[in-house]
């Protein structure tokens, strides 16, 4: 696709984005509270993860580290660094949701593709210290920032893998027998189909695949729509900015749309 055409597509996609998100919130809000959900598993997911309000001690520790990183004077001097930080920054709300999601599923192996600043990595690695958490990052600056964050938090179950996406993933897949939980922080520069296909070789019926930023661009949304139709996918939970794919054959074969 020509660069000019791609920019036009992006502009047309982002222009009505706020309106689409607002309409989604109005239409799907009731499902986010469990109303009209007949699947016991999805209802449990909503009540024990989506709507769960407990304040875990790890929340405070992680957010303090995040604030310290963002207020580091050495990072505020470079405008390019600031842009990357802002682009990689995710909300406290979504980080806490990932914490609760991992706490709910109890994975033994976890893979994050796209470390960013490493804040969400800490959220996902904190609930269960016996869960080995691999996190992949291609960008050298983000590698350094996340590595400094991990060294302060001193979690022993995080392994940062540096390098190109495909090669890094190949390296991780040779080390593990199975993948229980995958979180893909999607962007338009990643070979998303390739990464997903590679992950599937080590995933199983109880695996969970989370893909973020599914509506950040038209291209990412189209990838999300294709992944939902993958043969092994049984249930889909679409939360507007984030999607969850489930493969357990005992679940209801249905797509759920929630707002969070």
C-alpha positions in Angstrom: 0.0 0.0 0.0 1.3 3.4 -1.0 2.4 5.6 2.0 0.0 8.4 1.0 -3.0 6.0 0.8 -2.0 4.5 4.2 -2.0 8.0 5.8 -5.4 8.8 4.3 -6.8 5.5 5.8 -5.3 6.3 9.2 -6.8 9.8 9.1 -10.3 8.5 8.2 -10.0 5.9 10.9 -9.0 8.2 13.7 -11.4 11.1 12.8 -14.6 9.5 14.2 -12.7 7.4 16.8 -14.0 9.2 19.9 -17.6 8.9 18.7 -17.2 5.2 18.0 -15.8 4.6 21.5 -18.6 6.6 23.1 -21.3 4.6 21.3 -19.5 1.4 22.2 -19.6 2.4 25.9 -23.3 3.2 25.8 -24.2 0.0 24.0 -22.0 -2.4 25.9 -21.9 -0.9 29.4 -24.6 -3.3 30.8 -22.6 -6.4 29.7 -19.6 -5.1 31.5 -21.6 -5.6 34.7 -22.6 -9.1 33.8 -26.2 -8.4 32.7 -27.2 -10.6 29.8 -24.2 -12.8 30.0 -25.2 -16.5 30.2 -21.8 -18.1 30.1 -20.7 -19.0 33.7 -17.0 -18.6 32.7 -17.4 -15.2 31.1 -19.7 -14.1 34.0 -16.9 -15.2 36.4 -14.4 -13.3 34.3 -16.5 -10.1 34.6 -17.2 -10.3 38.3 -13.8 -11.6 39.5 -11.5 -9.6 37.0 -13.3 -6.8 35.3 -15.4 -5.6 38.2 -13.0 -6.7 41.0 -12.1 -3.7 43.3 -9.5 -5.0 45.7 -6.4 -2.9 46.2 -3.3 -5.0 46.0 -0.1 -3.8 47.6 1.7 -4.4 44.3 -0.4 -1.6 42.7 1.2 1.1 44.9 4.7 -0.2 44.5 4.5 -0.4 40.7 2.9 3.0 40.3 5.6 4.6 42.5 8.2 3.1 40.2 6.3 4.4 37.2 6.1 7.9 38.6 9.8 7.9 39.4 10.6 6.9 35.9 8.4 9.5 34.3 9.9 12.3 36.5 13.5 11.3 35.8 15.1 14.7 34.7 17.5 12.9 32.3 14.5 11.6 30.3 12.7 15.0 30.1 15.5 16.7 28.2 15.1 14.7 25.0 11.9 15.3 23.0 12.3 12.1 21.0 12.6 10.1 24.3 9.5 11.9 25.6 7.5 10.9 22.5 8.5 7.2 22.8 7.6 7.2 26.5 4.2 8.8 25.9 3.5 6.3 23.1 4.5 3.3 25.3 2.7 4.6 28.4 -0.5 2.7 29.3 -3.0 3.6 32.0 -2.9 2.4 35.6 -6.4 1.0 35.0 -5.3 -1.3 32.2 -2.2 -2.4 34.2 -4.4 -3.3 37.1 -6.7 -5.3 34.9 -3.8 -7.3 33.5 -2.7 -8.0 37.1 -6.2 -9.4 37.9 -6.4 -11.3 34.7 -3.1 -13.1 35.4 -4.2 -13.6 39.0 -7.4 -15.2 37.7 -5.9 -17.6 35.2 -2.7 -18.6 37.2 -0.4 -19.2 34.2 2.9 -21.0 34.7 4.4 -19.4 31.6 3.7 -15.9 30.3 4.9 -14.1 27.2 4.6 -10.4 26.6 5.4 -9.1 23.1 6.2 -5.4 23.4 7.7 -4.6 26.8 7.3 -0.8 26.4 8.3 0.9 29.6 8.0 -2.4 31.5 5.2 -1.2 33.8 2.6 -3.7 32.5 5.2 -6.4 32.7 5.5 -5.7 36.4 1.8 -5.9 36.8 1.6 -9.3 35.0 4.7 -10.8 36.7 3.7 -9.8 40.3 0.6 -12.0 41.1 2.5 -15.3 40.9 6.2 -15.4 41.3 6.4 -19.0 40.1 5.2 -17.9 36.7 8.1 -17.4 34.3 7.5 -14.1 32.5 9.3 -13.6 29.1 9.0 -10.1 27.7 10.2 -9.1 24.2 11.3 -5.6 23.1 12.9 -4.5 19.9 13.5 -0.8 20.6 16.9 -0.1 22.3 15.6 2.9 24.3 12.6 1.0 25.7 14.9 -2.0 26.4 17.1 0.2 28.6 14.1 1.9 30.4 12.3 -1.3 31.1 15.6 -3.0 32.3 16.2 -0.2 34.7 12.6 -0.5 36.1 13.0 -4.3 36.5 16.3 -3.9 38.4 14.7 -1.6 40.9 11.6 -3.9 41.5 13.9 -7.0 41.7 11.4 -9.5 40.5 13.2 -12.8 39.7 10.6 -14.2 37.3 11.0 -11.6 34.5 13.3 -12.3 31.6 13.8 -9.5 29.1 14.6 -10.7 25.6 16.1 -8.1 23.3 16.2 -8.0 19.5 14.0 -8.3 16.4 10.5 -9.6 17.2 10.6 -12.8 15.2 14.2 -13.8 16.3 13.4 -13.0 19.9 10.2 -15.1 19.8 12.1 -18.0 18.2 14.6 -17.8 21.1 11.9 -17.9 23.7 9.9 -20.8 22.1 13.0 -23.0 22.2 13.1 -22.6 26.0 9.6 -23.5 26.9 7.3 -26.5 26.4 4.0 -24.6 26.5 2.6 -21.0 26.5 -0.2 -20.4 29.0 -0.7 -16.7 28.6 0.3 -14.3 25.8 -0.1 -10.6 25.8 0.6 -8.9 22.5 1.0 -5.1 22.6 0.2 -4.7 19.0 1.5 -2.0 16.7 1.5 -1.6 12.9 5.2 -2.3 12.6 5.0 -5.9 13.9 4.5 -9.0 11.7 1.4 -9.8 13.7 0.2 -12.8 11.7 3.7 -14.3 11.9 4.0 -13.7 15.7 0.6 -15.2 16.3 1.2 -18.3 14.2 4.5 -18.8 16.0 2.9 -18.5 19.4 0.1 -21.0 18.5 2.8 -23.8 18.1 3.2 -23.7 21.9 -0.3 -22.8 23.0 -2.9 -25.3 24.2 -6.6 -25.5 25.0 -6.3 -23.6 28.3 -4.1 -20.8 26.8 -5.2 -17.2 26.8 -4.2 -14.8 24.1 -4.6 -11.1 24.9 -4.1 -8.5 22.1 -4.0 -4.8 22.9 -4.6 -1.7 20.8 -7.0 -3.6 18.5 -8.6 -0.3 17.4 -5.5 1.9 17.4 -5.6 1.8 13.5 -7.7 0.3 10.8 -4.9 -2.2 9.9 -4.7 -3.5 13.5 -8.5 -3.8 13.7 -8.5 -5.9 10.5 -5.9 -8.2 12.0 -8.1 -8.6 15.1 -11.1 -9.4 13.0 -9.1 -12.1 11.2 -7.7 -13.6 14.4 -11.2 -14.0 15.8 -12.0 -16.3 12.9 -9.1 -18.6 13.5 -10.2 -22.2 13.6 -9.1 -23.0 17.2 -10.6 -19.9 18.8 -13.7 -20.9 20.8 -14.7 -17.7 22.7 -13.8 -14.1 22.1 -14.0 -11.2 24.5 -13.9 -7.8 22.8 -13.3 -4.9 25.2 -12.8 -2.2 22.5 -9.2 -1.4 23.1 -8.2 -4.9 24.1 -9.3 -8.4 23.0 -9.1 -11.8 24.5 -9.0 -15.1 22.6 -9.9 -18.4 24.4 -9.4 -21.9 23.1 -11.1 -24.1 25.7 -13.6 -26.4 23.9 -15.8 -26.6 27.0 -16.6 -22.9 26.6 -19.6 -21.5 24.7 -18.7 -20.8 21.1 -19.6 -17.1 21.2 -18.2 -13.6 20.9 -18.8 -11.2 23.8 -18.5 -7.4 23.5 -17.8 -5.6 26.8 -16.8 -2.1 27.7 -13.9 -1.5 30.1 
